[in-house]
Amino acid sequence: MDRTSYTNLAKSWEYVEDHAFSRQSAELNAIRTVAEENGIPQGSAAQAELLRMLVRMLNASSVIAIGTGSVVETMQLINGLDGTGQLTAVDSSAQGISLIRKLFNRLSDETETTLRAVNASAGVFLPRLNAENYDLIVVAGDSENYAAAFAQAPRLLKPHAAIVFTDVLAFDAATSAGGVLNPANRDAKSIAMRELLETVESDERFTTALTPTGTGLLIAVKD
């Protein structure tokens, strides 16, 4: 692939991101602003939009969101549920969970979707959940969330349900120096994502796809 092709790909990513951002509702724009004013950076609008679409494609009624500092993504998951089902939000950060609860309370009169918000680590909370009860798990945030979530995914997911890992290219990490794309980058998130890719893609219980949406999405569907 020549330099022009790489330039066009970069421009296409920027176009898609700007397009998705322009399609965000005023409510989502306000949520993004509130989160960032609270010191919680928000990620890709296109990635959040795709997550909403995955909820619809799976006809999901029970979704787990891990690392709910990604408030815009979490709210798009709620939008995808379209007033039905349940969202379980799991975050070791009290700040992230508190913000999700506040934002959801603003929607409580407009939706029948129920929220279960838990201030705990994924490794501690997920083993307590019922088996084969979930249509979609979305993982974000700290590197520790990823391996802990995948360890429980085969048990928690229904047949043909999916687990989605965001920021698989590790661009969002504060210590990132090119993330997974830079072999010399040995920060914790990049190391964890390299190991995650190998683990998930080699697991014969799942069919996987890696996409450059946002800062990298790994989608794994339980066979």
Long-range contacts (C-beta under 8 A, 24 or more apart in sequence): 13-212, 16-46, 17-44, 17-45, 17-46, 19-46, 20-44, 20-45, 20-46, 20-48, 20-49, 21-45, 21-46, 23-49, 24-72, 28-72, 28-75, 28-76, 31-71, 31-72, 31-75, 31-103, 32-71, 32-72, 34-71, 34-99, 34-103, 35-69, 35-71, 35-72, 35-99, 38-95, 38-99, 39-95, 40-69, 40-71, 40-95, 40-96, 40-99, 41-172, 42-70, 42-71, 42-72, 43-70, 43-72, 43-73, 43-140, 43-166, 43-167, 43-172, 43-214, 43-215, 44-213, 44-214, 44-215, 45-72, 46-213, 46-214, 47-73, 47-166, 47-213, 47-214, 47-215, 47-217, 48-72, 48-73, 48-75, 48-76, 48-214, 49-76, 50-213, 50-214, 50-217, 51-76, 51-77, 51-80, 51-138, 51-164, 52-76, 52-77, 52-79, 52-80, 53-80, 54-80, 54-136, 54-162, 54-164, 54-219, 55-80, 55-81, 55-135, 55-136, 56-80, 56-82, 58-135, 58-136, 58-161, 58-162, 59-135, 60-85, 60-135, 60-136, 60-161, 61-85, 61-86, 61-135, 62-86, 62-88, 62-133, 62-134, 62-135, 62-136, 63-87, 63-88, 63-134, 63-135, 63-136, 63-137, 63-138, 64-88, 64-89, 64-90, 64-126, 64-129, 64-134, 64-136, 64-137, 64-138, 64-156, 65-89, 65-90, 65-138, 65-140, 66-90, 66-91, 66-122, 66-137, 66-138, 66-139, 66-140, 66-141, 66-145, 66-149, 67-91, 67-96, 67-139, 67-140, 67-141, 67-142, 67-145, 68-93, 68-96, 68-97, 68-99, 68-100, 68-117, 68-140, 68-141, 69-93, 69-95, 69-96, 69-140, 69-141, 70-140, 70-141, 70-166, 71-96, 71-99, 71-100, 71-103, 73-138, 73-140, 73-166, 74-100, 75-103, 77-136, 77-138, 78-104, 78-107, 78-111, 78-113, 78-115, 81-113, 83-110, 83-111, 83-112, 83-113, 84-112, 84-113, 85-113, 85-114, 86-113, 86-114, 86-115, 86-116, 87-113, 87-114, 87-115, 87-116, 88-116, 88-117, 88-118, 88-129, 88-134, 89-115, 89-116, 89-117, 89-118, 90-118, 90-120, 90-122, 90-125, 90-126, 91-118, 91-119, 91-141, 92-119, 92-120, 92-121, 92-122, 92-142, 93-119, 93-141, 94-119, 96-141, 121-145, 121-148, 122-148, 122-149, 122-152, 123-148, 123-151, 126-152, 126-156, 127-152, 129-156, 130-156, 131-155, 131-156, 132-156, 132-157, 132-158, 132-159, 133-158, 134-158, 134-161, 135-161, 135-162, 136-161, 136-162, 136-163, 136-164, 137-162, 137-163, 137-164, 138-163, 138-164, 138-166, 139-163, 139-164, 139-165, 139-166, 140-166, 140-167, 143-173, 143-188, 143-189, 143-191, 143-192, 143-193, 144-192, 146-192, 146-193, 146-196, 147-192, 147-195, 147-196, 147-199, 150-196, 150-199, 150-200, 150-220, 153-206, 153-220, 153-222, 154-205, 154-222, 157-222, 158-222, 159-222, 159-223, 160-221, 160-222, 160-223, 161-221, 161-222, 162-219, 162-220, 162-221, 162-222, 163-206, 163-219, 163-220, 163-222, 164-217, 164-218, 164-219, 164-220, 165-196, 165-200, 165-217, 165-218, 165-220, 166-214, 166-215, 166-216, 166-217, 167-193, 167-214, 167-215, 167-216, 168-193, 168-196, 168-197, 168-210, 168-215, 168-216, 168-217, 168-218, 169-193, 169-212, 169-215, 169-216, 170-215, 170-216, 171-215, 171-216, 172-215, 179-215, 180-216
